[in-house]
Every structure is written in C-alpha cells, then in structure tokens.
C-alpha cells in the first residue's frame, strides 16, 4: 500500500524531523534550511541534498522506501550516512552551487542580453 505521506521528491515539511539525527553542525544546517524562504537557495539546496542522499529520483510507489514514507526514508538515509557532518555540509554547499548555476543558466537562456554584462 502506498504511504499517504510519500511524495515524488523529498518534501521540506519533513525536514525538521531530521534535526536531531546528527550533531550540532547538522542541526544548524536543518534550522537554516527550515527558516529560509520557500524559494531561497538554502531551502532548495537542502532539498536537493536530501533528494540526492535518499536517491528520491529512483523511488517507486511500490518500493520499500515509498511504503514507509518520506520521513522514514530520509531519517534512515541521514542515519546511515557514513561520512562526517562536515561532509553533509559540503554536499549542501555543492547543491547550493548547482542551484545557482541552474538558475543563472535559466536567466541567461531567457534573457541573453543579461549575459553580456
């Protein structure tokens, strides 16, 4: 049966449940993402970090992960991550760069005159 709390990609409403999963640096990162504006780079980068960590793009409605819901999947993925919290922060920063690059490319494609500057 499909879990009613499962979505296609990691929902940010679940992020606060991940706060206590790791040490202070992780808690600060979760707090930063949760307090950020909805379309801010911080929030989108955190979302992308978790999507990558949980491998959301390969989740199927009948998979074990989907059956237990996004919150349980994310908790399991964060708990199972073998690296240091600093590595998670670096992954977040890499995701933020990817977000910025993507949006800058979108602006340059729509408004090529802005690229001349």
N, C-alpha and C positions, 0 to 999 in steps of 0.2 A: 504494500500500500504506500502511496505517495505521502510523504510527511507534509502537512499543511504549512509548515514554517520553511520549507525549502523553496528557494528561488533559483533563477537561471544563473545568476552571479552573486557573489557574496553581498548580502545586504548590510549596509552600515548600521542599521538599527541593532545589530548583533555585536558590534564592535566593543561596546562597554563590557560585555560578558567576558571578553578576553583580557581585561585589565589585570586581573590577579594571577594570570597564568605564568608570569615570569617576574624578574627583578625590577628594580626602580626605573631603569632606563626604558624598559618596555612599557611600564605603567605610564611614564611621561609621554611616550610616543602615542599610546592609545588615547590618553587625555587630550593631547594636542590634536589628534585627528577628530575626536568626538566634538571638540569645541570649535573646530574650524567651520567656516561657511560651507554650505552644501556643494557648491561647485568649485571650491578652492583647490589649489594644488595639493595641500596637505591631506585633505579628505580623499581626493581622487587617488593620490599616491598610496595612501594606506589601503584603500580598497584594492588597488592593483597589487600591492604587496600580498594581501591575503588571497586574492584570486590566484596569484602565482604559487603561493605556498600551498594552497589547498588543491591546486590544479582544477579549478572550477570549470575550465573550458572542456574538460573531458568527462564531467559529471553527467550521468544519465538518470532519468527519472526512476529507473528500476535498480540503480546501483545501491550498494550498502550505504554510501555517503548520503545520497538523497533520501533514503529511507529513514535516516536518523536526523536529518535536518541540517541546515547551515551552521547553526550554533555549535552542535556537537562535532561536526566535521572540522570547523575552524579551531575549536578547543583542542581536538585531537592533533591537528596539524601543528599548532603552535607548541603544544606539549612535546610532540615527537621531534621537533626541530632540534638537531644535534649541535648546531653552532651556538656561539655566544650571542648574547643580546645585542652586542655591538654589530654583529653581522646582520641581524634583523634591521637595525637602524640604517646600516649601509644599503641594504636591499630597499628600504623605504626611500632613501635618498636617490638611489638609482631609478626607482619608479617615478620619483618626482621629476628627474631629468627627462625620462621618457615621456611623461605627461607634457612637460614644457615643450619638448621637441615636436611632439604631435600637434599641439595647438599652434605653435609657431608655423609649422608647415601648412596647417589648415588656413591660417590667416594669409600666408604668402600665396597660396594657391587661389584663394578667393579675391584677394586684393594685391595683385602683383606690384602695383605702384608702391606699396609699403615696403617691399623688399629692396627698393632702390636706395633707401635712406642711408 
